[in-house]
Amino acid sequence: MERYRIWLWLLLVTLLFGCANGGENSAEASDSPPSRSIQNKGSDTLVNVALAWAERYREVDPSVSIAVTGGGSGTGIAALINGTVDIANASRAMKESEFDEAADNGIEAIEHVVAIDALAVIVHPDNPVQDLTIAQLSDIYTGRITNWQDVGGIDQDIVLLSRETNSGTHVYFLEEVVRRGESDNTDIFAPQTLLMPSSVGITSELRRNPAAIGYDGLGYVDEAHEKIINLASDPAAGFVKPSVESASNGTYPIARNLYMYTAGEPDGVVLEYLDWILGDEGQAIVLSLGFVPLENN
């Protein structure tokens, strides 16, 4: 009996130490640092660059998880206003009304310019037109010019392609081309304009339709399948093809900033990520994908 009591006592001591050690392990697990994640949504123009940034940054700092989705600038900005993303990508500047909506939700939207894009006007490779002025483009997209013959092409009705209204690229093109950068201009896209959900939609339609005209970020243009139009605000100053150089030096008339917006001044992992994006490695990725790095501006 005595031997049994001793054995029972040893078993109890073993169990007690086991529980104590298990408790210590649980405490150590709870003290581990929280996961570092970033939700990033918005501009389809920026999405390829943003995906490339995220992929490379996982190698720079494996502790950070970055989820990138597109959907358009309006979608990203709405998510920022609603407090569901850390970073909103946009190919246009936020509107005052959007800043106000964010403020109403207790969010101070902070703007960060992360790259520059030359917006290319593209046609089918068989289209003989080489040059267009901004005024001609405006007349084409408002429906005042409806035949390619009127701008030096063949006798053929023009098919208009545009991004959807939720796209920051659509908004930029409306303001700077259709309305010629005039704040009091109320022109709109012609009703026959085909609204495409993505850059791929525009290029797919354009490649099969010799009468089509569209626009896209320079980084998405494939000159083997699309022809880039030279543009001029003033034809006397000469027509310019979009490029990193012409967007950087201001000679190309429709180059624009690309943005990331944060909810308040960034800190922690978001600040670290933005600093890396704006640094040499992040901007080298911008250049490699056909966009204009800030250091070139």
N, C-alpha and C positions, 0 to 999 in steps of 0.2 A: 504493500500500500504506500509505504514511504517512497519507494522508487517511482511509483505512479504519480505521486504529488510533485516530485522533483521534475519529472518529464513534463507535466502539465504546466508547471511554473516556467520552464524554459520555452515552451511553445508560446505562452502568453507574452513573454519578454520579446521573442522574435517577432510576433505580430505587431506589438506596440512600436518597435523600432522600424518595422516595415511601413507602418502608417505614417510615422514621423518623416521617414525619408520620402515617401510619396508626397507628403504635404510640402516638403522643401522643393521637390521637383515641380509641383504645381505652381508654387510661388515664383520659381525661376521662369517658368513659361509665361506667367502673367506679366513679368517684368520686361519681357522682350519688347523691342521697339515696335510701334505700330507700322503697318504697311504704308508705303509711300506711293500714292497713286495720283494720276492727273486725268481728268475727263476733258477731252478736247473735241469740239464740234464746230461745224460751220462750212465756210466757203468751199465749193467744189474746185475753184481755181487753186486754192492753197492745199487741197487735200493730199495731192501726191508729195508735195514738199513736206507737209506735216507728217505723213506716214514715214517718209525717209528720215526726218529728224527723230521721230519716235524710235524707229528701228535702230538707228545708230546710237541713240542715247541709252538704250538698254545695255549696250556694250560699255558705254562710258560709266554708267551707274546701274548695275543690275538690280539694285534695291528698289528702283522706281518702275512702276507699271503705268504705261501711258496708253489710254484708249482713244483712238482717233476715228471720227466719223464725219461724213460730209453732210449733204442735205441743203446747202446753200447758205449764204451769209445771213439771210433773215432768220433761218432756223437756228443758227448758232447764237445770234444776238438774242433771240427770244429765250433760248435756254439760259443764257447768262442773266437776263432780266428775271427769270423765274428761279434762279439760284440752283440750277441742276448741272452746270458745268463749271470747271475751274478756268478754262480758257475758251473764248469764242473766236473763231477765225472769220475774217471778213475781207472781201475784195473791194469794199467801199467803206467810207467813214460812217460811223453811227450818226443817226439823225438826232437833233435836239430832243424830239419827242421820245426817242428811245432812251436817251440819257435820263429824261424826266421819269419815264416808266420805271427804270431801274432804281432811281432815287426813291420813288414811291414805295418800292419793295425793300428799302433800306440798303440798297447796293450802289456803291459808287463805281461806275464803269471807268476803268483806266485804259487809255489807248497806248498801244505799242506798235510802231512801224517795224516790220520784220523783213520786208523785201520790197522790190519794185517789179512791176509787170508791164510789158509793152503789149497792148491789146491789138492783135493782128486781125485785119479784115481779109477774109479768104473767099476764094471762088474756085470753081472747077478748073483743073489744069488746061482744059480746052478753051476756056474763055479768053478771048484776045485782049480784054481790057487790062491795062498795066497800072494806070494811075487814076486816082480819084481825089477830089478835094473834100474837105469836111462838109462844105455846103452841098456838094453833089450827094454825098452819103446821106445827109439829112433829107434831101429831096427824095432819095430812093426809099428810105425807111418810113417816111411819112406818106408815101404813095403819090407824090407830085411827079416823080419820074417812075414809069412803070415798064419801060422797054430798054433793053441793053443798047439799042441803037442810039439812044439819046446821050450816051456817055462813051461812044466810040466802039461799041460792040456790035454784034449781029442783031438782026430784027427778031427779037425773042423776048417774051414777057419775063420780067424779073421775078424770081421766087425768093421771098424774104425769110431768113431764118434768124431766130433770136433765142436767147435763154429765157426761162420762165421768170415771172415777175418777182419771185422770191430770191432770185439770184442777185448778188451784189454787182456782178458783171452787167446784167440787164439794166440795173439802176444807173450804173456809171455810163453805159452807152446811151441811155435815154438822156441823161443830163448833159454829157459832153459832146455827143454826136447829133442825136436827133434834135436836141434843143440848142446845140452849138455853144454850150457853156453860158448861155444867156439866162440869167435868173428869172426874168419876166416872160420867158418863152414857155408857152403851154402846149407845144406840139406833142403828139403821142405817136406810137408805132401805128402804121397802117393796119386796119382790121384784118387784112389777109396774111399778116405775119404769122408764120408757124412758130409756136413756142415749144422749145425743146427742153427736156428735163436735165440735160447734161451736155458737156462738151462733146461726148461721144455721139449724142443724138445729132448735133449740128454737123459734125464731120461725116457721119454715116450718110446723112441725107445729101450733103453737098457732093460727096464722091460719086453718087449715082445720078445726080441731077445737074447737067451742064448749065442750067439757067439759074442756079441758086447762088446766093451770097449769104455769108454769115460772119461771125466774129468769134475769136477765142484767144485765150492767153497764149502768148508766144511759145511758152514751154510745152504746149499741147499740140502745136502745129507740126505736121509731117509734110515737108515740102515735096516728098515723092508722090503724094496723093492730093495735096492742096496747093493752090497758087496764092501767094501773098501779094496783096495790092499795096503799092506805094501811095502814101498819103501826104497831103499838104493842107495846112490852114490857109496859106497864101501861096498860090501856084507860082508867083514871081520869085519866091524864096526857094523853090525847088521841091520835088517830091522825095520823100524819105521812106526807106524800108525799115520796119521795126527790127531792132537788134539790141544787144546789151549796151553797145556804145551809144546808139541813137537815143535809147531810153535814158541812159545816164546823163548825157550832155544836154538833154532837153530839146533836141531837134525833131524827135518823133512826136507828133501832136497828141497822141492818146496813150501816154504812159501814166501809170497810177501807182500809188502806194498800196501795199498789202498789209493787213493789220491783224494783230491779236489783241483781244480785250480781256482784262481780268476784273474780277469783283474786288475792288479796292487795290491798294498798292500791293504788288505781289510780295510774298515772303516764303520762307521755307523752301520746299521742293519746287514750287512754281517759280520762285525767283531764281533758283539755281538753274532750272531748265531754260528760262528766258535769257539769262546771262549767257548760257552756252549757245543758244540759237543766234544771239547777236555777236557771238565771238567768231574767230577765224574758221573753226570747223563747221559750225552751223551755216555760216554764209558761203562756205565752199560748196555745200550741198545745194544751196540756192542756185549758184552758178552752174553746177553740173546738170541741173534739171531745166536749164534754159531761161531762168528768171534772172533778175538783176540784183546782185548783192548790194547791201548798203554801202560797203566800202568803195564801190564804183561810182557812187552818187556824189 
